[in-house]
Amino acid sequence: MRFLPEPFRNTSRKHPGSDSLNQIMYVDLKTSLPDDLLALTDRMSMAASVECRAPLVDFELIELASRMPSSLKVRGFTMKYLLKKAVSSWLLAR
């Protein structure tokens, strides 16, 4: 993980044996998600008196995703590949 700054490299080492995508997801989960994205969304929605739920942040779903191979998460330029395949029949039926 040479492309990560040193503090992030230390975090990615706590998730050894994973491919690069899973290590990056782990670093994101431990750094920017809790402090930045989720906390800011919570504060902004409360300030506007709006109820907001962060999608796909259930701990069981995160654990499942961390065990999946990267090829099921990203295919070419398609992100969330498996999720899109799983719901494609519902989305295309309309």
Secondary structure, 3 states (H helix, E strand, C coil): CCCCCHHHHHHHCCCCCCCHHHHHHHHHHHCHHHHHHHHHHHHHHHHCCCCCCCCCCCHHHHHHHHHCCHHHCEECCEECHHHHHHHHHHHHCC
